[in-house]
Amino acid sequence: MRAMMLVVIAMLAVPAGAVAQGVAVSPIHVSAALLPGAPAPQEVPRLGVPAAASQKNYWLEGAIGGGVLLGVAGFLLVNGLCDDDSGTDNCTSDAVIAGLSTATAGGVIGAFIGKAIPKK
């Protein structure tokens, strides 16, 4: 039993099957920068924003426009839906909170739309 296990392990360890099929077995490639005594690479790749992402676009204008439009719409909607029968205006704080939250959402949406439109 032990001899059979050694034969199986030997068959798995030796890449004879790969040679018979014409597949070249090569050692693991090591980067030249990792070898001892190798010269340092001459050019270091640039990290950061790609050139296409740095093009001018209308993201700021879109954010301002979307924020103002949706902010005003959210304020007016909540203020109009507020049903206060006492005659006092207690719904202003709710309307302001709704206006600010919808302005934030509108600013983000507007920025995404404006970023898709390049400046000429």
C-alpha positions in Angstrom: 0.0 0.0 0.0 2.8 2.3 0.9 4.6 1.6 -2.4 1.5 2.5 -4.3 1.1 5.8 -2.6 4.8 6.7 -3.4 4.2 5.8 -7.1 1.1 8.1 -7.2 3.0 10.9 -5.5 5.9 10.5 -7.9 3.6 10.5 -10.9 2.0 13.7 -9.7 5.3 15.4 -8.9 7.0 14.7 -12.3 5.6 16.7 -15.2 6.1 13.9 -17.7 2.5 14.1 -18.8 2.9 17.7 -19.8 6.0 16.9 -22.0 4.1 14.1 -23.7 1.3 16.5 -24.7 3.7 19.1 -26.1 3.1 21.6 -23.3 6.3 23.4 -22.3 6.8 23.5 -18.6 8.6 26.6 -17.6 9.7 27.9 -14.2 7.9 30.7 -12.5 8.9 34.0 -14.0 10.5 36.4 -11.6 10.5 40.1 -12.2 14.0 41.4 -13.0 13.5 44.1 -10.3 13.3 41.4 -7.7 16.5 39.6 -8.6 19.5 40.6 -6.4 21.9 43.0 -8.1 19.4 43.9 -10.8 19.3 47.5 -11.9 16.4 49.6 -10.8 13.7 50.2 -13.4 14.4 53.4 -15.5 10.8 54.6 -15.7 8.2 54.3 -13.0 4.6 54.1 -14.2 2.5 57.2 -13.3 -0.2 56.7 -10.7 -3.2 58.9 -10.5 -6.0 60.1 -12.7 -5.9 59.0 -16.4 -5.8 61.7 -19.0 -9.4 61.0 -20.1 -10.7 61.7 -16.6 -9.0 65.1 -16.4 -10.9 66.6 -19.3 -13.1 69.5 -18.7 -16.8 68.9 -18.3 -19.9 70.4 -16.7 -20.0 68.5 -13.4 -20.1 71.6 -11.2 -22.8 73.3 -13.3 -24.8 70.1 -13.2 -24.4 69.7 -9.4 -25.6 73.3 -8.8 -28.5 73.1 -11.2 -29.7 69.7 -10.0 -29.3 70.7 -6.3 -31.3 73.9 -6.8 -34.1 72.3 -8.8 -34.6 69.3 -6.7 -34.1 71.2 -3.4 -36.8 73.8 -4.3 -39.1 71.0 -5.5 -38.6 69.0 -2.3 -39.2 72.0 -0.1 -42.4 73.0 -2.0 -43.7 69.5 -2.1 -43.3 68.9 1.7 -44.6 72.4 2.5 -47.6 71.8 0.3 -48.4 68.4 1.7 -48.0 69.6 5.3 -51.5 69.5 6.8 -51.5 71.7 9.9 -55.0 72.6 11.0 -53.9 74.7 13.9 -53.1 77.7 11.7 -49.5 78.0 12.7 -46.7 77.1 10.4 -45.0 74.2 12.2 -44.0 72.4 9.0 -41.2 74.8 8.0 -38.5 72.7 9.7 -39.8 69.6 8.0 -39.9 71.3 4.6 -36.3 72.7 5.1 -35.0 69.2 5.9 -36.7 67.7 2.9 -35.4 70.6 0.7 -31.8 70.0 1.9 -32.0 66.2 1.4 -33.5 66.5 -2.1 -30.9 69.2 -2.9 -28.1 66.8 -2.0 -29.6 64.0 -4.1 -30.1 66.5 -7.0 -26.6 67.7 -6.7 -25.1 64.2 -7.0 -27.4 63.3 -9.9 -26.6 66.6 -11.7 -22.9 66.1 -11.2 -23.0 62.7 -12.8 -25.0 64.1 -15.8 -22.7 67.1 -16.1 -19.6 64.9 -16.0 -20.9 63.1 -19.1 -21.0 66.3 -21.1 -17.5 67.5 -22.2 -16.7 71.2 -22.6 -15.5 72.3 -26.0 
